[in-house]
Amino acid sequence: MKIKSIHILLAIIIIIGGGIFLASELDLYNTTKVRTPKKTVEGLYDIIDIRGSHNLEEIEKYFKLPASSVIEAFGLRPDTIPEFFQLKDMKEIFKPVELEGEEYIVETDTVKVFTSLYMKIPYVSDETFYLPEKTVNYLVENDKISGEEKEYWQGHTFKMEYLDSKYLTASEFTRMVVEETEEFAVKGNTTIQELLDSGITEEKFEEVTGFKVPDKTSVSLRDFIIEKGFEFGEVKDKFAE
């Protein structure tokens, strides 16, 4: 018995169509790119699954982290459009920095750590042990980190530099110029190490505070002074003399 060509064609269509249907049912075939992060056993979206292709709008949608917070904490332009700004775009904005002998790029994992700290969602990074100083200051000022966590991150910061001045707003550019020309000022979040780096000697520190420089210079001067039972304002003024 001869098999007609039309029957062969129908058989091929059925086989292919059935295969696609079965693969779809088994979640083995998908014609669209899946952007939704996976969930943890607790039912929360997993920070580990944040990808460079995710934009700020998606981060806000899944992790409830305001896009405006990311924009401010990382010094992005205020007119940044969350829907179009992807996390991987950060590497086109900020210069790589050298940390402990290795090059570090501000990109996706940096935002993962920021999201973890801001939203208090557990995440252990194997590549981000430092954060931009601006980002850490934002977390502190908004009471997102405290205690040992605050002490650690204030002692593990770096200065972000823009690859191109086009990423700076006029106000940001002015602020940076002013900071470079102003004399060093002791503030509430100034660490003891920053104080020493500004030119204050250990002898001067002991003369003003009455105490030797502690082993942990990453603690803020304010916390150190208050712990010793003194008023921060009075000590701060003495350093300014």
Secondary structure, DSSP 4 states (H G I P E B T S, - for coil): -PPPHHHHHHHHHHHHHHHHHHHHHTT---SS---SPPB-TTSSBPGGG--TT-BHHHHHHHH---HHHHHHHTT--TT--TTT-BGGGGGGTB--EEETTEEE--SHHHHHHHHHHHHT-----SS---EEHHHHHHHHHTT---HHHHHHHHTSEE---BSSGGGS-HHHHHHHHHHHHSPP---TT-BHHHHHHTT--HHHHHHHHSSPPPS-TTSBHHHHHHHTT--HHHHHHHHH-
